[in-house]
Amino acid sequence: MKTDEFERIAIMGAGSLGIILGAYIAQQRQVDLIVGSRTSADALNTNGAQVTGNIEMTVPVHAVRSEDMEGTYDLFLYLVKQTVNDVAIPQMLAHSHDQTVICTLQNGVPELSVSEVFG
């Protein structure tokens, strides 16, 4: 699958790094930021992703809680804490198809946990 064939992209674990990544991607295309709470989803959907530091920008984004995901994704950018792999990996699996790509961006070595489920 080529990168331009990813119709649906999600960032699973949109904390600080996921929000920054999501802001940059959202400037070019649709991406779903998957967050843990309704409060976070509402704040991101209302206020956008705010990036401050060397660059200052606010970008409209689409955020949903994991339990509110619908359909399947072609690409998951995986950024959750490894301590919640046992919850997050099955959530991704439920919204994957046989061609879904999982890109692990966690600290440590998460590939073993992910590959046990996704191969």
Sequence and secondary structure as in RCSB ss.txt:
>XXXX:A:sequence
MKTDEFERIAIMGAGSLGIILGAYIAQQRQVDLIVGSRTSADALNTNGAQVTGNIEMTVPVHAVRSEDMEGTYDL
FLYLVKQTVNDVAIPQMLAHSHDQTVICTLQNGVPELSVSEVFG
>XXXX:A:secstr
  GGG   EEEES SHHHHHHHHHHHTTS  EEEES HHHHHHHHHH EEE SSS EEE  EEEEGGG  S EEE
EEE S GGGHHHHHHHHHHTEEEEEEEEE  SS  HHHHHHHH 
